[in-house]
């Protein structure tokens, strides 16, 4: 039996019929059609886009809206225990952290923080280091430049 395009139908129950508003009280969405009473939003074509923000342009108003991201991304944080994956005596910089998967290139910077136990002597170059992490790195003979 061949499938014919004219016979194809969506599965039963997979499509829901939309609510036709403003068709009398029996539908449950009659009279005001779910728009409340009066006001600009009850009218046809009322309140479109960001025009309601008054004199502010949309670009100026964007940080006030929910979910606006900062233009200054946070530096990626890497714990001392994560640095144990690198070889003893290896120089660790931002690119080596990105290659190892501890930071993303989009972060732009990274900071070594005190967390866990460091067991190897490592050399840190061009990264921010917290006070506690600095003590532990230098106690094992590592350097920070």
Secondary structure, DSSP 4 states (H G I P E B T S, - for coil): ----GGG--PPTTSS-PPP--SS-GGGSS-TTTTS-SSSGGGSTT-S-TTGGGTTS-HHHHGGGSTTPPPSSPPPEEEEGGGGGGSPTT-EE-HHHHHHHTSS-GGG--EEEE--S---S--EE-S-EE-HHHHHHHHHTT-EE-
